[in-house]
Amino acid sequence: MFTGIVTDMGEIRTLRQAGDLTARIGTAYDTSGIDIGASIACDGVCLTVVDLGPDWFDVQISAETVSKTNLGGWSEGRRINLERALRVGDELGGHIVSGHVDGVAELVAMVDEGDSTRLTFRAPRPLARFIAPKGSVTLNGTSLTVNEVADCDFGINVIPHTKEVTTWGAARVGDAVNLEIDTLARYVARLAEMS
């Protein structure tokens, strides 16, 4: 489990296709404290560490994961949001995030509002019903609050701090982003269907 509070911006150093896709990710994390088999959210996707070096870790990415996320569009040199798995006793600063991406949303508009930037995304229609104003959503591993919803489009604001410590400072219209809907919203919708 994760919180959606990004703790490092990693860089994709190499990508290698040999059976599954393997990515080497450069990081500021102290890798001596990471075990082989540990889970790290990489742009919101829970991936397993399969090898380590002094300032990098490798993850394997299955074809299923590539097909359901934006990881197929990764390239060497790309910056990605990273978060280590939640430990018992850690502060829950964002919301409960599984790292199991539900689909890919598209960034369709950006407007500066003061020092912040309002971003509008278009969610896949089957996921749009789970997104509600003032609810939580995870985009590329970042826990964000939904401002408004109109059909499949929804908006969020990114403050300067978030733009500085995550990849949101480099966002561009047309970007494909990993979308994980709020677990609570998923269960509430399921209960409503059953009643």
N, C-alpha and C positions, 0 to 999 in steps of 0.2 A: 504494500500500500504506500501511497504517496500523499502529498498535501497540495501539489500544484505551486509550491513556492520554489522557484528555480534557484539553485545554489551555485551554478557554474555555467558559463558558456563554453562548451567544448568546440573543437574543430575537427572535422573529418580529415584525417591524414591520408588514409588509403581505403579503397574499396576493391574487394576481390571476389569474383564469382567463381566458386568451386563447389558445386552442389548447392549449398545455401550461400547467400551473400554474407561476406565477412567485412565489417567496418572496423578500422582502427581509429579511435577517437582520442585526440589530445585533450588533456584536462589539467586544471590547477589542483584537483583533488590530491591528497596524500595517498597515493595508490598502495602504500604499505599497509593501510587500514582497510583495503578492499580485498575480499576473498574471491577466488575463482568460484563461480556459481552465484555470486551476488547479483541482485537486480538493480539496475539503474534505469530511470526513465530518460529516454533520449528523444527529445521533441515530443514527449508525452507517451512514448511507446515503451512499455516495460520490456527491457532486453537483458539477457543473461551474459555476464562477463565470462569469457572463455580463455582469456590470456591477459597478462599485465606486464607493464614496464614502468620505469620510474615516473613518467608523466603521460602515460597512455593506457588505454584498455581496449581489448577487442571484444566485439559482440558478433554473434551469428544471427542472421535474419532470414526466416523462412519465406518461401514463395507466398504463403498465405498472408503473412504480415506485410510483405511488399504490396500485395494486391489490395489490402484494406486501408493502407496508410499513404502518406506522402513520401515514404522512404525510398521508393523507386526513383524519385527525382533528386535524391542526394547526389552531391558531387564533391570531389576532393577540394578542400579549402572552405567548404560551407561551415558556418557557425550554427550550432544547435544548442537548445536549452537542455540542461542536465539537472537531475535531482536524484540523490541517493534515497534508498528505501527508508521509510519511516521506522523508527525504533520505539519500543515502549518507553514512555516518558518524554518523548520529543514534543515540542510545541506544535499544535495543529493550527498553523497560521492561515491556511487556505481552506480547503474542504477535502473530504475523503475522495481520493483519486486512485483508481485501480491500475492505470497504465494500459488498459485494454481499450484501444481506440475504437470508437463506434463507426466512424466514417471520416470523409474528407470534406471540409467546407472551403468555400472560395472567398477570398477577400475581395469585395466588390466596390468599396468606396472608403476613402480616407479624408477626413476634414480636421484641420487643426482648430482647437477651441481653447484659447488661452495658451498655456504651456502644455496642455494635454492634447491627445489626438483621439478623435472618435473614429472607430473602425466599424464598418458594416460588413457582415459575412452572410453568405447564402449557404444554408445547411441543406443536405439531402432531404427531400420531402419526408421520408419515413422517420427522420430524427427530429424534424422541426417541432412536432407536437410535444416534445420533452423539454423545450426551451421556453422559459417564462421570464417576464420582467422581474428584476431583483433576485433571480435565481443565479446559481453558479453554473459555469461551464469551464471546461478545460480545453485550451487551444494551444497546440504545440507545447503541451506540458505546463502551461501557466494557468493558475486558477484566476478566473476573471468573473466579474459581476455583469449580468446582462442588464442593459438599460431599457431597451425597447425591442418589441418583436412585431413584425408585419409579415404575415404568411411565412415564407421560408427564410426571410431576412431577419437578422438581429444585430443590435449594436452594442458595443462596449467602449469604454474610455480607457486609454493607456496614459498613465501619469509619467512625468519625466523620469522618476526613479526606475519604473518598470522598463522604460525604453533604454535606460542605461545598463541595467543588469541582466537583460534578456535580449533575445534577438528581435524584439518588437521595434527597436529603433531603426532596423533595416527593412521593415515590412514594405511591400509594394502591392498595389492593386493587381489582382490576378494570381497572387500567391495561393497555393493549395496548402491548407493547414489541417493538422490532425485534430479531430473533434472527439472529445469524450463528454457525453452528457452526464449530468449529475445523477449519481446512483439513487438518491432519494426520489428524484423526479421519475426515474424508471419504475421504481416500486409503487409509487403513488398512481401512476398511469395504469400499471398492471392491476392494482386493486380496484381501480375505477372500472376497468373492463369486466371484472369478475362480479361486480355488484349489480 
